[in-house]
């Protein structure tokens, strides 16, 4: 699995407005329904009201490439422009061989 953290930053609450429009327009739900999408969720950092974090996870690179080829990318780009957002991106690849049990003693379920 590949997870991409996208930090959208703007002014005057525009990052939050962007996320709200992505949700209210149904665009986020369309992305969640795409083949290979595992997660597409927005979060708001408590110490930075001008930033929104999108956690976007996909089964593999082919699923990301297919997503990037959809018309929704133009919708997203237009909204980013509308709200004058800037981005920082982090990309993580799951380590299938890692023993999750090593961390289980630290996780409260």
HUMO-V751487 format. One record per run of one state. SS is the DSSP state (hx for helix, st for strand, lp for the rest). FROM is the first residue (numbers start at 1). TO is the last residue. If there is no record, write none. Layout:
# HUMO-V751487
SS | FROM | TO
SS | FROM | TO
This chain:
# HUMO-V751487
lp | 1 | 1
st | 2 | 9
lp | 10 | 13
hx | 14 | 24
lp | 25 | 26
hx | 27 | 32
lp | 33 | 36
st | 37 | 44
lp | 45 | 50
st | 51 | 58
lp | 59 | 60
hx | 61 | 68
lp | 69 | 71
hx | 72 | 82
lp | 83 | 85
st | 86 | 93
lp | 94 | 99
hx | 100 | 102
lp | 103 | 103
hx | 104 | 106
lp | 107 | 109
